[in-house]
Amino acid sequence: MFTRRQREPEVSGPYWRQRGWQLSAGFLAGAVVLGGLVALTSGGDGSANESSGI
């Protein structure tokens, strides 16, 4: 029979060495890089007035 997984002990030391913080920072960095790539490679000509009908 399977037993419940034990909680990992609290990590003492600086916050940036904790796994949750590292995963969050990695996710945010990836989102920023992906957003930058989308912004740089978008095919628009910068003219918003034509599509909005103004």
Secondary structure, DSSP 8 states (H G I E B T S, - for coil): ------------S-GGGSHHHHHHHHHHHHHHHHHHHHHHH----S--HHHHT-
